[in-house]
Amino acid sequence: MIRMLVPLGVFLGLVALLLISLPTAEQRRQVTSPLVGREVPNFTLPGLHDPDVMRSTADLRGQPFLLNVWGSWCFSCRVEHPYIERLGREAGVPLVGFNWRDERGEALEWLGRFGDAWTFHMVDFEGRAAIDLGVYGAPETFLVDHRGIIRHKHIGPVDQVVFDDLMRRILEMRTEAGS
């Protein structure tokens, strides 16, 4: 009997060590980006709805905007979508979709099924612009000010707490820009 308890005790000890050392979901979301406080990388990508129309981060200068990284393959993007819809309606700034490593047809089908609250979409099929942007995974949401400076990056799905925080940050940016 004791022979069986020793391996079980060792196993349980290892599991406890693993659980203690793993970062919590909130800690993973708070990974800071070296790009916060710096200019958003300038990249030009095709549009999702019309691939002949090229979209550039430089085109957005002079106004704050939100950049939301998403993909039709991303389950968490579906979870956050009701809040993305609200941001599109309520934020008062352009909401740019950054469709990442997706198939055009699947992305368009996903938008048809769940809705499209974004102002427009840029498509990064190969993921090269995402590397410049420091994307870890989808979803991620960036808040960029009117000078093109990344002011905030959220890793993970937008929920009510994140939505409220983004709305507060947008209001603060508008207040700062107005003074």
C-alpha positions as CSV (number, residue, x, y, z in Angstrom):
1,M,0.0,0.0,0.0
2,I,2.8,2.4,0.9
3,R,4.5,1.6,-2.3
4,M,1.6,3.0,-4.2
5,L,1.3,6.1,-2.1
6,V,4.9,7.3,-2.7
7,P,4.6,7.7,-6.5
8,L,1.1,9.3,-6.0
9,G,2.6,11.7,-3.5
10,V,5.5,12.6,-5.9
11,F,3.0,13.1,-8.7
12,L,0.7,15.3,-6.7
13,G,3.7,17.3,-5.5
14,L,4.8,17.9,-9.1
15,V,1.3,18.9,-10.1
16,A,1.2,21.4,-7.2
17,L,4.5,22.9,-8.2
18,L,3.3,23.3,-11.8
19,L,0.1,25.0,-10.8
20,I,1.9,27.4,-8.4
21,S,4.4,28.4,-11.1
22,L,2.0,28.9,-14.0
23,P,1.0,32.5,-14.5
24,T,-2.7,33.3,-14.0
25,A,-4.8,34.4,-16.9
26,E,-4.8,38.0,-15.6
27,Q,-0.9,37.9,-15.5
28,R,-0.8,36.7,-19.1
29,R,-3.0,39.6,-20.2
30,Q,-0.8,42.1,-18.5
31,V,2.3,41.2,-20.6
32,T,3.6,44.6,-21.5
33,S,4.5,45.4,-25.0
34,P,7.7,47.2,-25.8
35,L,5.7,49.1,-28.4
36,V,3.5,50.9,-25.9
37,G,4.6,54.5,-25.9
38,R,6.1,54.1,-29.4
39,E,4.8,54.9,-32.8
40,V,2.6,52.2,-34.4
41,P,4.6,50.4,-37.1
42,N,3.8,51.7,-40.6
43,F,2.5,48.9,-42.7
44,T,0.3,48.7,-45.7
45,L,-2.0,45.7,-46.2
46,P,-4.8,44.7,-48.5
47,G,-8.4,45.2,-47.4
48,L,-10.5,42.2,-46.5
49,H,-13.6,43.2,-48.4
50,D,-11.7,44.6,-51.4
51,P,-8.1,43.2,-51.7
52,D,-7.3,45.8,-54.4
53,V,-7.7,48.6,-51.8
54,M,-4.6,48.9,-49.7
55,R,-4.9,50.1,-46.1
56,S,-2.1,51.7,-44.2
57,T,-1.6,52.7,-40.6
58,A,-0.2,56.0,-41.9
59,D,-3.7,56.7,-43.3
60,L,-5.0,56.8,-39.8
61,R,-2.7,59.6,-38.5
62,G,-4.4,62.6,-37.0
63,Q,-7.1,60.5,-35.2
64,P,-7.1,58.0,-32.4
65,F,-8.1,54.5,-33.4
66,L,-8.5,51.0,-32.0
67,L,-6.8,48.1,-33.8
68,N,-8.3,44.7,-33.1
69,V,-6.4,41.5,-34.1
70,W,-8.8,38.7,-35.0
71,G,-9.2,35.6,-37.1
72,S,-12.1,33.3,-38.0
73,W,-10.2,30.4,-36.5
74,C,-10.0,32.2,-33.1
75,F,-12.5,30.9,-30.6
76,S,-11.7,33.8,-28.2
77,C,-12.5,36.3,-31.0
78,R,-16.0,34.9,-31.1
79,V,-16.3,35.3,-27.3
80,E,-15.2,38.9,-27.4
81,H,-17.3,39.8,-30.4
82,P,-20.3,41.3,-28.6
83,Y,-17.9,43.8,-27.0
84,I,-16.2,44.5,-30.3
85,E,-19.6,45.3,-31.8
86,R,-20.2,47.7,-28.9
87,L,-16.8,49.3,-29.4
88,G,-17.7,49.8,-33.1
89,R,-20.9,51.6,-32.1
90,E,-19.9,53.5,-29.0
91,A,-16.1,54.2,-29.0
92,G,-16.4,57.2,-31.3
93,V,-13.0,56.3,-33.0
94,P,-12.3,54.1,-36.0
95,L,-12.2,50.4,-35.1
96,V,-9.8,48.7,-37.5
97,G,-9.9,45.0,-37.9
98,F,-6.5,43.3,-38.3
99,N,-7.4,40.0,-39.8
100,W,-4.5,37.7,-39.0
101,R,-3.3,34.5,-40.8
102,D,-6.8,33.8,-42.1
103,E,-8.4,32.7,-45.3
104,R,-10.3,35.5,-47.0
105,G,-13.4,33.3,-47.6
106,E,-13.6,32.0,-44.1
107,A,-13.1,35.6,-42.7
108,L,-15.9,37.0,-44.8
109,E,-18.1,34.1,-43.9
110,W,-17.4,34.7,-40.2
111,L,-18.3,38.4,-40.5
112,G,-21.5,37.5,-42.3
113,R,-22.5,35.1,-39.5
114,F,-21.4,37.2,-36.5
115,G,-21.5,40.8,-37.8
116,D,-19.0,43.5,-38.8
117,A,-18.7,46.5,-36.5
118,W,-15.2,47.4,-37.7
119,T,-14.6,50.5,-39.7
120,F,-12.5,48.5,-42.1
121,H,-10.2,45.5,-42.2
122,M,-6.6,45.0,-43.0
123,V,-5.5,41.5,-43.9
124,D,-2.1,40.0,-42.8
125,F,-2.2,36.6,-44.5
126,E,1.4,35.7,-43.8
127,G,1.7,37.3,-40.3
128,R,4.7,39.6,-41.2
129,A,3.0,42.9,-40.1
130,A,1.8,41.1,-36.9
131,I,5.5,40.5,-36.0
132,D,6.3,44.2,-36.4
133,L,3.2,44.9,-34.2
134,G,4.4,42.5,-31.6
135,V,1.3,40.3,-31.8
136,Y,1.4,37.3,-29.5
137,G,-1.9,35.8,-30.6
138,A,-5.5,36.6,-31.3
139,P,-7.4,38.5,-30.0
140,E,-5.3,41.5,-29.1
141,T,-6.5,45.1,-29.1
142,F,-4.3,48.2,-29.5
143,L,-5.3,51.8,-28.7
144,V,-3.4,54.3,-30.8
145,D,-3.5,58.1,-30.3
146,H,-3.9,60.8,-32.9
147,R,-0.1,61.1,-33.2
148,G,0.2,57.4,-34.0
149,I,1.6,56.4,-30.6
150,I,0.4,53.1,-29.2
151,R,-1.0,54.0,-25.8
152,H,-2.3,50.6,-24.7
153,K,-2.3,47.0,-25.7
154,H,-4.7,44.4,-24.4
155,I,-3.9,40.7,-24.9
156,G,-6.9,38.4,-24.9
157,P,-10.6,38.8,-25.4
158,V,-12.3,42.1,-24.6
159,D,-14.9,41.7,-21.9
160,Q,-16.9,44.2,-19.9
161,V,-14.0,45.2,-17.7
162,V,-11.7,45.7,-20.7
163,F,-14.5,47.5,-22.6
164,D,-14.9,50.0,-19.8
165,D,-11.2,50.5,-19.5
166,L,-10.8,51.2,-23.3
167,M,-13.7,53.6,-23.2
168,R,-12.1,55.4,-20.2
169,R,-8.8,55.6,-22.0
170,I,-10.4,57.0,-25.2
171,L,-12.1,59.7,-23.2
172,E,-8.8,60.5,-21.5
173,M,-7.0,60.8,-24.9
174,R,-9.7,63.1,-26.2
175,T,-9.4,65.3,-23.1
176,E,-5.6,65.4,-23.5
177,A,-5.8,66.2,-27.2
178,G,-8.3,68.9,-26.5
179,S,-6.1,70.7,-24.0
